[in-house]
Amino acid sequence: MADGPLEHVLVAIRLKAMGMATMPTGEHSVIYPAVDYKVLGRRLKENGSLTKMVKCASANYVSVLEVWQSAPEAIAVLQEMRKEATK
């Protein structure tokens, strides 16, 4: 379990980078391509998303989803990297 906000965010980044599948709902589960979590983290740091995510994670009882939603730019970076991974 994460000890602090930064660790919570790093776990959130690693989970998304792994290409975790959505919850299986019959035939409609989605598998995303894995991306390099270190590169993803660097890009999030460069565009300021990492700071926003850590600030969000500083709140008590925040979910991984809420951490990602706190920085829409981070979602865009992740989507871009997933596209790059499928080329």
N, C-alpha and C positions, 0 to 999 in steps of 0.2 A: 504494500500500500504506500502511496506517496506520502512523504513527510511534510511537504510544504507546497506552496503554489507553483513554484518552478518545476518541481518533480511531477506534480499533477499534469502540468502542461506537456512536459516531455513524454509522459505516458500517453497522453492524448495524441501527440504527434507520431509516436511509434506505432500506436494502434492503427491510425489512418494510413501510415506509410506501408504497413504490412499488407494492405489490400484486403482487409477484413471484409467478409461478405455481409450483406444485409441479413436480417433474420429470415430464415427460410420460410416462405409462405407458399408451399406447394411448388409449382413450377416457376415461380416468379422471384427466386432469390437472385441476387446480383453479386458477381465476383469482380472486384476491381483489381487492376494491375498493381503490383507492389512498386514502391518508389524508394529511393535512398533516403532514409530518415535524416541523415546528417545534412544532405543537400537541402531537403525540405526545411529543416530547422534553420539553416543558414539563410535561405531565401525569406523565411518568415521574420528573422531578425533584421535583415536588410530593409524590408518594407515596413517595419514597425508593428507587424501583426503579433509578434511574440510578446511584446510589451503589453498589448491589449489583452492577450490571452492570459498572461500572468496576473494582470489586474483583476480580471474576471475570476480566475481561480482563487484569488485571495478571499473571496466571499465563502462563507460556510456552505457546505452541502451543494456544491455546484457539480453538474454532470459533465461528462466529456463532450456531449452534444452542445451544452451551453458554452463551454470554453470555445469550441469552434465557431459557434454562432456569434460570439462576441467580436469576431474579427472577420467580416465578410471577405476582406482581401486575402485572408489565409485560405479560405475555401477556394477562391479563384486560383491561387497558386497551386493548391493541391490538384484541382481539376486540370490545370495546364500541365503539371508534371505527369498526371495519369495519361493524358493525351500523348505526351512525348514518349512515354513508356510503351505505348501500343504501336508506335511507328516502326 
